[in-house]
């Protein structure tokens, strides 16, 4: 993740910790309890749960499901002026989808802080959508070309 996605993830985790502390009360013991709960929730909400689960318990995703997700991703992404492009690669593009496949996506933000922040939010919302739909999605934001080397 780049600094924009990490910043959003940190803010989400801080919000979750705060919410948990409001619900259960503040003390150092509650803070120690709230931190791992918030971190685990944030990890699951960011979609990593089903990307990991595809290795442990594959989710049956058909090529048609990949096609449909890509079409809807294109529609959602083209509505945002802060995004320059959305790139899909990996086994889906090679025509080799299997039980452990995920959809590899990179979102390219337009220059500037606001566009990068919107791109990070778009990636988060897509991860959350994938969690809800039990779809294995590997999506990250690209702000600078040097990030593609990772």
N, C-alpha and C positions, 0 to 999 in steps of 0.2 A: 504494500500500500504506500502511496505517496503521502506527503505531509497534509494534504487537504483531506484525504480519506482518514488518515490517522487522527487529525484534529476533530473531524466529525465523530469518529468512533469514541474519542476521549470525552467529548461533550455529551454524547448519548450515555456513556457509562457514568459520568458525573450526575446526569439527570436521573438515571436509574438508582444510583446510590442515595441521592437526595430523596427520591420518592419512597424508597424502602425505609429510610430513617424517619421520614414524616409518618409513615404508617406504623412503625414499631417503636418509635421513640429514639432519642439520641443518647448514646453512651458509647464509651470506647469498645465495649463488648459488642454492642449493636453494629458499630462501624466495622469491626472485624468480621462480623457475620454478613453485613450488607455488601462488602467489597467482592467476595467470591461469587455471591448470588448475582450481583449486577454484572460482573465480568462474564459469567456463564450465560446469562440472558442476552447480553450484547453479542456474544460469540454466536449464539443460535440465531438471533435476529439478523445478523449479518450474513446468513446463508451458509456458513461453513459446516453446519451440521449435516446437510444433505450431500455436500461435496465430499465430506469424510465418510458418510454412511454408504456411498456408492461402492467403497472398497469392502466394507464390513457386511452390508446387506444391500445388494444392488436394487435400485428402484427401476422397475420396468418402464423405460422411456423409449417410445418408438421413434422412428425417423419422422413420422408425421407429426409427433409432438414437438420434435426439434424444429421442423419446418414452421409449425404454427407459432412457436415461441419467437422464432426469428422474425416472422412477419409482424407480430405485435410489437416486438422490440423496435423494429424499424419505424413503425407508426408512432410509438411513444417518443422515440429519440428524435425523429424529424420535426416534432412539434416544439423542440427546444432550440432556441437560437444560440445558446451557450455551448452547444456541441458541434464540433466540426465533422466528426465521422464516428461510426461504430464499426469496429472490425471483428469479424468472426473467423476463427481458425480452429485447427485441431482435427480430431477424428471425424467430426461432422462434415467439415469441408473436404476431407479426403474420402468421404463416402464409406467410412469404416466404423460406424456407430456400433457399440457393443454394450453389454450389461454394465460395464464400469465407466462408460463414457459420461462426460459432462460437456456442457456448452461453454467453450472458451471464448470470452468476449473482452475486447479492450475498447474503452470509450475515450475518444479524443476530444478534449475540451478546447474551446477557443482561447486565445491569449487573455490573460487578466485574472485577477483574484476572484471576481464575481462569477465568471464562467467556470473556473475551477471548483468553486464552492458548489455551484449548481450541478456540475458534473459529479462531484462526490455525493451529493444528495440523490441524484439520479441512480448512481450505482447502488447506494444503500437501499433505495426504494425497489430496485430490481432484485436485489438479494432477498429482501423481505417478501416480495411477490413470489420468488422462487421457493422460499421456505413454505409459504402458505400452499403453494401448488405442488409441493414435494418434487420440485424440478431441480436437477443438479446443475447449478450455474456457477461458473468461475468467471467473475466480472471484476475488472479493475479499471481505474481511471488513469489515463496517460495525459500528462500536462506538457512534458518535454520529451523529445524524441529519444534522449539518452535512457529514458525509463524502459524503452522497448528492448534494450540489451539484457534486461533482467529476465 
